[in-house]
Amino acid sequence: MTVSENMKFRPSNGIIGESFIGDWCGTCTRFLDCEIYPRAMLHQIDEPEYPNEWTYDADGEACCTAHVPVKKCGDARNG
């Protein structure tokens, strides 16, 4: 299967899911108030409630388009 930027992403197994959650949700300032993760867990990918934010980037990598990175130590000095 070829992926495109318009396709929704759904982890194919628990390991991929844990990695995605750690990489995206775990590093996002919105995580505690975010409804995307629960919607992804509650709905099937073909249901309208499944998050459009979980998709693929131009390189075919899974991503979350709502991601707002948490600042790391030293980021304030860098703008």
Biopython code that builds the backbone (N, CA, C, O; Angstrom):
import numpy as np
from Bio.PDB.StructureBuilder import StructureBuilder

atoms = [
    (1, "MET", "N", (0.835, -1.184, 0.000)),
    (1, "MET", "CA", (0.000, 0.000, 0.000)),
    (1, "MET", "C", (0.879, 1.247, 0.000)),
    (1, "MET", "O", (1.799, 1.360, 0.810)),
    (2, "THR", "N", (0.608, 2.146, -0.873)),
    (2, "THR", "CA", (1.293, 3.426, -0.925)),
    (2, "THR", "C", (0.514, 4.430, -0.093)),
    (2, "THR", "O", (-0.711, 4.500, -0.190)),
    (3, "VAL", "N", (1.208, 5.200, 0.716)),
    (3, "VAL", "CA", (0.527, 6.194, 1.545)),
    (3, "VAL", "C", (0.612, 7.566, 0.901)),
    (3, "VAL", "O", (1.540, 7.861, 0.148)),
    (4, "SER", "N", (-0.372, 8.400, 1.210)),
    (4, "SER", "CA", (-0.369, 9.775, 0.724)),
    (4, "SER", "C", (-0.643, 10.705, 1.892)),
    (4, "SER", "O", (-1.064, 10.259, 2.959)),
    (5, "GLU", "N", (-0.408, 11.983, 1.696)),
    (5, "GLU", "CA", (-0.604, 12.971, 2.747)),
    (5, "GLU", "C", (-2.067, 13.074, 3.173)),
    (5, "GLU", "O", (-2.346, 13.567, 4.266)),
    (6, "ASN", "N", (-2.996, 12.628, 2.354)),
    (6, "ASN", "CA", (-4.414, 12.748, 2.674)),
    (6, "ASN", "C", (-4.973, 11.523, 3.389)),
    (6, "ASN", "O", (-6.139, 11.521, 3.784)),
    (7, "MET", "N", (-4.166, 10.488, 3.560)),
    (7, "MET", "CA", (-4.628, 9.267, 4.223)),
    (7, "MET", "C", (-4.551, 9.410, 5.730)),
    (7, "MET", "O", (-3.619, 10.015, 6.260)),
    (8, "LYS", "N", (-5.533, 8.853, 6.416)),
    (8, "LYS", "CA", (-5.487, 8.814, 7.870)),
    (8, "LYS", "C", (-4.532, 7.707, 8.302)),
    (8, "LYS", "O", (-4.389, 6.690, 7.623)),
    (9, "PHE", "N", (-3.881, 7.925, 9.445)),
    (9, "PHE", "CA", (-2.962, 6.942, 10.003)),
    (9, "PHE", "C", (-3.639, 6.229, 11.167)),
    (9, "PHE", "O", (-4.282, 6.862, 12.004)),
    (10, "ARG", "N", (-3.490, 4.917, 11.214)),
    (10, "ARG", "CA", (-3.900, 4.117, 12.367)),
    (10, "ARG", "C", (-2.787, 3.112, 12.623)),
    (10, "ARG", "O", (-2.413, 2.360, 11.723)),
    (11, "PRO", "N", (-2.253, 3.089, 13.845)),
    (11, "PRO", "CA", (-1.193, 2.127, 14.147)),
    (11, "PRO", "C", (-1.641, 0.696, 13.857)),
    (11, "PRO", "O", (-2.768, 0.319, 14.179)),
    (12, "SER", "N", (-0.781, -0.084, 13.263)),
    (12, "SER", "CA", (-1.129, -1.453, 12.879)),
    (12, "SER", "C", (-1.005, -2.441, 14.026)),
    (12, "SER", "O", (-1.534, -3.550, 13.956)),
    (13, "ASN", "N", (-0.300, -2.038, 15.091)),
    (13, "ASN", "CA", (-0.171, -2.908, 16.259)),
    (13, "ASN", "C", (0.210, -2.068, 17.474)),
    (13, "ASN", "O", (0.447, -0.865, 17.358)),
    (14, "GLY", "N", (0.267, -2.705, 18.629)),
    (14, "GLY", "CA", (0.536, -1.988, 19.868)),
    (14, "GLY", "C", (1.904, -1.345, 19.933)),
    (14, "GLY", "O", (2.049, -0.255, 20.485)),
    (15, "ILE", "N", (2.908, -1.999, 19.381)),
    (15, "ILE", "CA", (4.264, -1.438, 19.412)),
    (15, "ILE", "C", (4.343, -0.171, 18.573)),
    (15, "ILE", "O", (4.916, 0.830, 19.004)),
    (16, "ILE", "N", (3.770, -0.212, 17.383)),
    (16, "ILE", "CA", (3.742, 0.985, 16.523)),
    (16, "ILE", "C", (2.933, 2.079, 17.209)),
    (16, "ILE", "O", (3.315, 3.249, 17.179)),
    (17, "GLY", "N", (1.817, 1.702, 17.825)),
    (17, "GLY", "CA", (0.982, 2.670, 18.529)),
    (17, "GLY", "C", (1.713, 3.331, 19.686)),
    (17, "GLY", "O", (1.650, 4.550, 19.845)),
    (18, "GLU", "N", (2.409, 2.534, 20.499)),
    (18, "GLU", "CA", (3.167, 3.088, 21.619)),
    (18, "GLU", "C", (4.258, 4.035, 21.143)),
    (18, "GLU", "O", (4.492, 5.081, 21.749)),
    (19, "SER", "N", (4.915, 3.669, 20.068)),
    (19, "SER", "CA", (5.968, 4.519, 19.511)),
    (19, "SER", "C", (5.383, 5.840, 19.019)),
    (19, "SER", "O", (5.936, 6.906, 19.290)),
    (20, "PHE", "N", (4.265, 5.770, 18.295)),
    (20, "PHE", "CA", (3.621, 6.979, 17.781)),
    (20, "PHE", "C", (3.176, 7.883, 18.929)),
    (20, "PHE", "O", (3.423, 9.089, 18.900)),
    (21, "ILE", "N", (2.525, 7.312, 19.931)),
    (21, "ILE", "CA", (2.051, 8.087, 21.079)),
    (21, "ILE", "C", (3.228, 8.749, 21.799)),
    (21, "ILE", "O", (3.146, 9.915, 22.185)),
    (22, "GLY", "N", (4.309, 8.012, 21.976)),
    (22, "GLY", "CA", (5.490, 8.570, 22.623)),
    (22, "GLY", "C", (6.121, 9.693, 21.818)),
    (22, "GLY", "O", (6.512, 10.720, 22.372)),
    (23, "ASP", "N", (6.218, 9.493, 20.509)),
    (23, "ASP", "CA", (6.855, 10.489, 19.641)),
    (23, "ASP", "C", (6.001, 11.739, 19.452)),
    (23, "ASP", "O", (6.531, 12.849, 19.400)),
    (24, "TRP", "N", (4.705, 11.571, 19.351)),
    (24, "TRP", "CA", (3.822, 12.702, 19.040)),
    (24, "TRP", "C", (3.059, 13.201, 20.262)),
    (24, "TRP", "O", (3.227, 14.355, 20.657)),
    (25, "CYS", "N", (2.244, 12.376, 20.858)),
    (25, "CYS", "CA", (1.438, 12.807, 22.006)),
    (25, "CYS", "C", (2.314, 13.133, 23.211)),
    (25, "CYS", "O", (2.080, 14.120, 23.908)),
    (26, "GLY", "N", (3.313, 12.308, 23.450)),
    (26, "GLY", "CA", (4.175, 12.490, 24.607)),
    (26, "GLY", "C", (5.059, 13.715, 24.544)),
    (26, "GLY", "O", (5.646, 14.102, 25.555)),
    (27, "THR", "N", (5.168, 14.328, 23.394)),
    (27, "THR", "CA", (5.999, 15.531, 23.235)),
    (27, "THR", "C", (5.163, 16.737, 22.831)),
    (27, "THR", "O", (5.688, 17.709, 22.289)),
    (28, "CYS", "N", (3.863, 16.672, 23.094)),
    (28, "CYS", "CA", (2.948, 17.731, 22.665)),
    (28, "CYS", "C", (2.381, 18.481, 23.869)),
    (28, "CYS", "O", (1.981, 17.870, 24.860)),
    (29, "THR", "N", (2.350, 19.800, 23.773)),
    (29, "THR", "CA", (1.807, 20.620, 24.857)),
    (29, "THR", "C", (0.312, 20.424, 25.031)),
    (29, "THR", "O", (-0.220, 20.733, 26.098)),
    (30, "ARG", "N", (-0.377, 19.926, 24.031)),
    (30, "ARG", "CA", (-1.827, 19.751, 24.086)),
    (30, "ARG", "C", (-2.262, 18.425, 24.702)),
    (30, "ARG", "O", (-3.454, 18.228, 24.937)),
    (31, "PHE", "N", (-1.340, 17.518, 24.970)),
    (31, "PHE", "CA", (-1.694, 16.142, 25.307)),
    (31, "PHE", "C", (-2.726, 16.006, 26.422)),
    (31, "PHE", "O", (-3.674, 15.235, 26.280)),
    (32, "LEU", "N", (-2.568, 16.725, 27.515)),
    (32, "LEU", "CA", (-3.480, 16.560, 28.647)),
    (32, "LEU", "C", (-4.909, 16.993, 28.331)),
    (32, "LEU", "O", (-5.853, 16.466, 28.921)),
    (33, "ASP", "N", (-5.084, 17.933, 27.422)),
    (33, "ASP", "CA", (-6.419, 18.417, 27.054)),
    (33, "ASP", "C", (-6.849, 17.966, 25.667)),
    (33, "ASP", "O", (-7.884, 18.408, 25.168)),
    (34, "CYS", "N", (-6.085, 17.111, 25.049)),
    (34, "CYS", "CA", (-6.325, 16.718, 23.657)),
    (34, "CYS", "C", (-7.405, 15.640, 23.554)),
    (34, "CYS", "O", (-7.434, 14.696, 24.343)),
    (35, "GLU", "N", (-8.276, 15.795, 22.583)),
    (35, "GLU", "CA", (-9.315, 14.804, 22.327)),
    (35, "GLU", "C", (-8.946, 13.869, 21.172)),
    (35, "GLU", "O", (-9.696, 12.941, 20.871)),
    (36, "ILE", "N", (-7.823, 14.099, 20.534)),
    (36, "ILE", "CA", (-7.430, 13.308, 19.372)),
    (36, "ILE", "C", (-7.135, 11.861, 19.762)),
    (36, "ILE", "O", (-7.656, 10.932, 19.145)),
    (37, "TYR", "N", (-6.304, 11.670, 20.781)),
    (37, "TYR", "CA", (-5.949, 10.317, 21.208)),
    (37, "TYR", "C", (-7.189, 9.502, 21.604)),
    (37, "TYR", "O", (-7.350, 8.384, 21.114)),
    (38, "PRO", "N", (-8.067, 10.017, 22.468)),
    (38, "PRO", "CA", (-9.267, 9.230, 22.809)),
    (38, "PRO", "C", (-10.146, 8.927, 21.598)),
    (38, "PRO", "O", (-10.710, 7.837, 21.505)),
    (39, "ARG", "N", (-10.271, 9.877, 20.667)),
    (39, "ARG", "CA", (-11.076, 9.625, 19.461)),
    (39, "ARG", "C", (-10.456, 8.525, 18.619)),
    (39, "ARG", "O", (-11.173, 7.725, 18.018)),
    (40, "ALA", "N", (-9.139, 8.476, 18.568)),
    (40, "ALA", "CA", (-8.458, 7.429, 17.800)),
    (40, "ALA", "C", (-8.668, 6.064, 18.436)),
    (40, "ALA", "O", (-8.757, 5.059, 17.732)),
    (41, "MET", "N", (-8.747, 6.019, 19.759)),
    (41, "MET", "CA", (-8.939, 4.750, 20.457)),
    (41, "MET", "C", (-10.399, 4.276, 20.391)),
    (41, "MET", "O", (-10.663, 3.074, 20.381)),
    (42, "LEU", "N", (-11.328, 5.210, 20.348)),
    (42, "LEU", "CA", (-12.749, 4.872, 20.390)),
    (42, "LEU", "C", (-13.372, 4.578, 19.030)),
    (42, "LEU", "O", (-14.389, 3.888, 18.951)),
    (43, "HIS", "N", (-12.775, 5.092, 17.966)),
    (43, "HIS", "CA", (-13.404, 5.006, 16.651)),
    (43, "HIS", "C", (-12.532, 4.261, 15.642)),
    (43, "HIS", "O", (-11.306, 4.229, 15.750)),
    (44, "GLN", "N", (-13.189, 3.680, 14.682)),
    (44, "GLN", "CA", (-12.506, 3.026, 13.574)),
    (44, "GLN", "C", (-12.057, 4.082, 12.578)),
    (44, "GLN", "O", (-12.632, 5.169, 12.519)),
    (45, "ILE", "N", (-11.050, 3.773, 11.810)),
    (45, "ILE", "CA", (-10.465, 4.743, 10.878)),
    (45, "ILE", "C", (-11.464, 5.246, 9.830)),
    (45, "ILE", "O", (-11.306, 6.352, 9.314)),
    (46, "ASP", "N", (-12.480, 4.456, 9.512)),
    (46, "ASP", "CA", (-13.457, 4.868, 8.506)),
    (46, "ASP", "C", (-14.659, 5.608, 9.096)),
    (46, "ASP", "O", (-15.568, 5.988, 8.358)),
    (47, "GLU", "N", (-14.677, 5.814, 10.394)),
    (47, "GLU", "CA", (-15.758, 6.563, 11.028)),
    (47, "GLU", "C", (-15.436, 8.060, 10.997)),
    (47, "GLU", "O", (-14.270, 8.436, 11.117)),
    (48, "PRO", "N", (-16.431, 8.906, 10.841)),
    (48, "PRO", "CA", (-16.176, 10.350, 10.740)),
    (48, "PRO", "C", (-15.531, 10.949, 11.993)),
    (48, "PRO", "O", (-14.872, 11.985, 11.912)),
    (49, "GLU", "N", (-15.716, 10.310, 13.144)),
    (49, "GLU", "CA", (-15.145, 10.829, 14.390)),
    (49, "GLU", "C", (-13.655, 10.524, 14.541)),
    (49, "GLU", "O", (-12.987, 11.107, 15.395)),
    (50, "TYR", "N", (-13.128, 9.609, 13.713)),
    (50, "TYR", "CA", (-11.698, 9.284, 13.790)),
    (50, "TYR", "C", (-10.904, 10.537, 13.404)),
    (50, "TYR", "O", (-11.250, 11.206, 12.430)),
    (51, "PRO", "N", (-9.861, 10.856, 14.142)),
    (51, "PRO", "CA", (-9.144, 12.119, 13.921)),
    (51, "PRO", "C", (-8.447, 12.223, 12.560)),
    (51, "PRO", "O", (-7.670, 11.352, 12.169)),
    (52, "ASN", "N", (-8.743, 13.295, 11.867)),
    (52, "ASN", "CA", (-8.047, 13.608, 10.609)),
    (52, "ASN", "C", (-6.609, 14.028, 10.869)),
    (52, "ASN", "O", (-5.774, 13.987, 9.966)),
    (53, "GLU", "N", (-6.318, 14.434, 12.102)),
    (53, "GLU", "CA", (-4.987, 14.924, 12.451)),
    (53, "GLU", "C", (-3.930, 13.825, 12.400)),
    (53, "GLU", "O", (-2.750, 14.112, 12.200)),
    (54, "TRP", "N", (-4.341, 12.575, 12.580)),
    (54, "TRP", "CA", (-3.400, 11.457, 12.468)),
    (54, "TRP", "C", (-3.327, 11.064, 11.003)),
    (54, "TRP", "O", (-4.242, 10.433, 10.473)),
    (55, "THR", "N", (-2.248, 11.435, 10.362)),
    (55, "THR", "CA", (-2.116, 11.277, 8.924)),
    (55, "THR", "C", (-0.667, 10.964, 8.566)),
    (55, "THR", "O", (0.111, 10.545, 9.423)),
    (56, "TYR", "N", (-0.313, 11.163, 7.324)),
    (56, "TYR", "CA", (1.056, 10.939, 6.838)),
    (56, "TYR", "C", (1.613, 12.233, 6.281)),
    (56, "TYR", "O", (0.876, 13.025, 5.693)),
    (57, "ASP", "N", (2.907, 12.456, 6.460)),
    (57, "ASP", "CA", (3.547, 13.637, 5.904)),
    (57, "ASP", "C", (3.992, 13.378, 4.461)),
    (57, "ASP", "O", (3.731, 12.307, 3.915)),
    (58, "ALA", "N", (4.646, 14.331, 3.861)),
    (58, "ALA", "CA", (5.071, 14.232, 2.457)),
    (58, "ALA", "C", (6.054, 13.085, 2.224)),
    (58, "ALA", "O", (6.193, 12.600, 1.102)),
    (59, "ASP", "N", (6.734, 12.656, 3.284)),
    (59, "ASP", "CA", (7.689, 11.549, 3.169)),
    (59, "ASP", "C", (7.050, 10.195, 3.463)),
    (59, "ASP", "O", (7.735, 9.171, 3.462)),
    (60, "GLY", "N", (5.736, 10.185, 3.715)),
    (60, "GLY", "CA", (5.044, 8.941, 4.000)),
    (60, "GLY", "C", (5.159, 8.482, 5.443)),
    (60, "GLY", "O", (4.817, 7.344, 5.763)),
    (61, "GLU", "N", (5.643, 9.366, 6.321)),
    (61, "GLU", "CA", (5.783, 9.042, 7.738)),
    (61, "GLU", "C", (4.528, 9.459, 8.492)),
    (61, "GLU", "O", (3.954, 10.512, 8.216)),
    (62, "ALA", "N", (4.104, 8.637, 9.440)),
    (62, "ALA", "CA", (2.947, 8.963, 10.267)),
    (62, "ALA", "C", (3.240, 10.217, 11.095)),
    (62, "ALA", "O", (4.354, 10.407, 11.583)),
    (63, "CYS", "N", (2.229, 11.059, 11.242)),
    (63, "CYS", "CA", (2.402, 12.281, 12.020)),
    (63, "CYS", "C", (1.063, 12.757, 12.566)),
    (63, "CYS", "O", (0.008, 12.256, 12.176)),
    (64, "CYS", "N", (1.114, 13.720, 13.463)),
    (64, "CYS", "CA", (-0.091, 14.374, 13.957)),
    (64, "CYS", "C", (0.008, 15.840, 13.579)),
    (64, "CYS", "O", (0.937, 16.533, 13.992)),
    (65, "THR", "N", (-0.941, 16.309, 12.799)),
    (65, "THR", "CA", (-0.895, 17.690, 12.310)),
    (65, "THR", "C", (-1.249, 18.712, 13.387)),
    (65, "THR", "O", (-1.052, 19.909, 13.178)),
    (66, "ALA", "N", (-1.760, 18.274, 14.520)),
    (66, "ALA", "CA", (-2.095, 19.182, 15.621)),
    (66, "ALA", "C", (-0.955, 19.307, 16.630)),
    (66, "ALA", "O", (-1.083, 20.025, 17.622)),
    (67, "HIS", "N", (0.145, 18.623, 16.390)),
    (67, "HIS", "CA", (1.276, 18.582, 17.331)),
    (67, "HIS", "C", (1.856, 19.964, 17.584)),
    (67, "HIS", "O", (2.180, 20.701, 16.653)),
    (68, "VAL", "N", (1.980, 20.303, 18.879)),
    (68, "VAL", "CA", (2.649, 21.525, 19.317)),
    (68, "VAL", "C", (3.773, 21.077, 20.252)),
    (68, "VAL", "O", (3.508, 20.667, 21.382)),
    (69, "PRO", "N", (5.020, 21.150, 19.793)),
    (69, "PRO", "CA", (6.130, 20.606, 20.579)),
    (69, "PRO", "C", (6.304, 21.277, 21.939)),
    (69, "PRO", "O", (6.146, 22.490, 22.077)),
    (70, "VAL", "N", (6.632, 20.465, 22.935)),
    (70, "VAL", "CA", (6.983, 20.963, 24.253)),
    (70, "VAL", "C", (8.376, 21.578, 24.149)),
    (70, "VAL", "O", (9.274, 20.987, 23.549)),
    (71, "LYS", "N", (8.553, 22.737, 24.719)),
    (71, "LYS", "CA", (9.882, 23.356, 24.705)),
    (71, "LYS", "C", (10.808, 22.588, 25.619)),
    (71, "LYS", "O", (10.417, 22.145, 26.700)),
    (72, "LYS", "N", (12.030, 22.436, 25.176)),
    (72, "LYS", "CA", (13.053, 21.754, 25.967)),
    (72, "LYS", "C", (13.958, 22.792, 26.604)),
    (72, "LYS", "O", (13.986, 23.948, 26.183)),
    (73, "CYS", "N", (14.677, 22.384, 27.592)),
    (73, "CYS", "CA", (15.611, 23.272, 28.283)),
    (73, "CYS", "C", (16.533, 23.943, 27.261)),
    (73, "CYS", "O", (17.147, 23.276, 26.429)),
    (74, "GLY", "N", (16.615, 25.251, 27.341)),
    (74, "GLY", "CA", (17.455, 25.996, 26.405)),
    (74, "GLY", "C", (16.705, 26.562, 25.229)),
    (74, "GLY", "O", (17.232, 27.434, 24.538)),
    (75, "ASP", "N", (15.477, 26.097, 24.966)),
    (75, "ASP", "CA", (14.715, 26.602, 23.833)),
    (75, "ASP", "C", (14.384, 28.085, 23.953)),
    (75, "ASP", "O", (14.335, 28.786, 22.943)),
    (76, "ALA", "N", (14.156, 28.573, 25.169)),
    (76, "ALA", "CA", (13.797, 29.975, 25.370)),
    (76, "ALA", "C", (14.908, 30.890, 24.872)),
    (76, "ALA", "O", (14.635, 31.977, 24.362)),
    (77, "ARG", "N", (16.144, 30.464, 25.014)),
    (77, "ARG", "CA", (17.278, 31.274, 24.549)),
    (77, "ARG", "C", (17.395, 31.292, 23.040)),
    (77, "ARG", "O", (18.021, 32.180, 22.460)),
    (78, "ASN", "N", (16.772, 30.280, 22.399)),
    (78, "ASN", "CA", (16.905, 30.162, 20.950)),
    (78, "ASN", "C", (15.705, 30.714, 20.198)),
    (78, "ASN", "O", (15.525, 30.419, 19.017)),
    (79, "GLY", "N", (14.900, 31.496, 20.857)),
    (79, "GLY", "CA", (13.806, 32.150, 20.169)),
    (79, "GLY", "C", (12.507, 31.553, 20.392)),
    (79, "GLY", "O", (11.508, 32.031, 19.854)),
]
sb = StructureBuilder()
sb.init_structure("model")
sb.init_model(0)
sb.init_chain("A")
sb.init_seg("    ")
for serial, (resi, resn, name, xyz) in enumerate(atoms, 1):
    if name == "N":
        sb.init_residue(resn, " ", resi, " ")
    sb.init_atom(name, np.array(xyz, "f"), 0.0, 1.0, " ", f" {name:<3s}", serial, name[0])
structure = sb.get_structure()
